[in-house]
């Protein structure tokens, strides 16, 4: 017979982490907006590698 216990985890950023909290949204925004350029660059690199 298994005994189940509820577990709760409270997580919080450290002080240095608060200073970096805007980094991930900025990276996400750039990735979404520049995806076409990244895709084109990958295709060029693949073509050059195959030549």
N, C-alpha and C positions, 0 to 999 in steps of 0.2 A: 504494500500500500504506500503510495507516494503522498507526501505532505507538501502542499503548495503554500508558499508565502509570498505576499505582495512585496515588491521591491520598488523603491522610489529613489531616483537619482536626480539631484539638483545640480545643475552645471552652470557655471558662470565664467565669463571671461576675466582673465587677470588684467591688471592695469596696462601692461604692454599690449595685451590683446585688444583692449578697447581702442587703442590708437590705430590698430590695423583693421578695424571692423568695416571700413569702407572699401578695402582692397578686393574682396571677393565679388561684390556687386560690380565693381569697375572692370574686373577681368571678365566677368560674364557678359557685360555690356559690350566690351570690345570684341569678344569672341563671336557674339551674335551679329554684330555689325560688320565685321571684317571676314566673315566666313567665306564669302565669294573669293576674296583675294587670297585667302589661305588655300582654298581648293585649287585655284589656278596655279599658284606657286608649287603645290604638290604635284600637279599634273606635269608642269614644266620639268621639275626635278626628276620625276619618273621617266620622262621621255629622254632627258639627258643621260640618265643612268643606263637606259636601255641601248643608247647609241654606241 
